């Protein structure tokens, strides 16, 4: 059975198609953080990250962190 946090992070990742620059920049350079209920956090790289949904490029999700996981390294 999949937890609610996992479902929420999947839904947020799907929404990236329309809103690439919706989520704030994270602690790693060039990485945006999608935080969801349950403490889950997905890191995403938008290349190029123009700050505008209309002109932003491709998205890569290098890592998803669970609640309480150390996020100092990708």
C-alpha positions in Angstrom: 0.0 0.0 0.0 1.3 3.4 -1.0 1.4 6.1 1.7 -0.3 9.5 1.3 3.0 11.3 1.3 4.2 9.2 -1.7 0.9 9.9 -3.5 1.3 13.7 -2.8 4.8 13.8 -4.2 3.8 11.9 -7.3 1.0 14.4 -7.9 3.4 17.3 -7.4 5.8 15.8 -9.9 3.0 15.4 -12.5 2.1 19.1 -12.0 5.6 20.1 -13.0 4.5 19.7 -16.6 2.5 22.9 -16.4 4.4 24.7 -13.6 8.1 24.1 -13.9 9.1 27.1 -11.8 6.3 26.9 -9.2 8.4 25.5 -6.4 11.1 27.5 -4.5 14.8 27.1 -5.0 16.4 24.7 -2.4 19.6 24.6 -0.5 21.5 23.1 -3.5 22.4 25.5 -6.4 20.1 25.1 -9.4 17.7 22.8 -7.6 14.1 23.4 -6.7 12.4 21.6 -3.8 8.9 20.2 -3.9 7.8 19.7 -0.3 4.6 17.7 0.4 2.6 16.4 3.4 4.3 13.8 5.5 7.7 15.5 5.2 8.5 14.2 1.7 10.7 16.4 -0.5 11.6 15.9 -4.1 14.5 17.8 -5.6 14.2 18.9 -9.2 16.6 20.4 -11.7 15.1 22.6 -14.4 17.5 23.2 -17.4 17.4 26.0 -18.3 15.7 27.4 -15.2 14.5 30.8 -16.6 12.2 31.4 -13.7 9.2 31.4 -16.1 7.1 28.4 -16.8 6.7 29.3 -20.5 10.4 29.3 -21.2 11.9 26.9 -18.7 13.4 23.7 -20.1 13.7 20.0 -19.1 13.1 18.6 -15.6 15.2 16.0 -13.9 14.2 14.6 -10.5 17.6 13.4 -9.0 16.3 12.5 -5.6 13.2 12.2 -3.3 13.7 12.4 0.4 11.5 10.9 3.1 10.6 12.5 6.4 13.7 13.3 8.5 16.3 12.2 5.9 19.5 14.1 5.7 19.4 16.4 2.6 23.0 17.8 2.6 24.0 15.6 -0.4 22.2 14.7 -3.6 
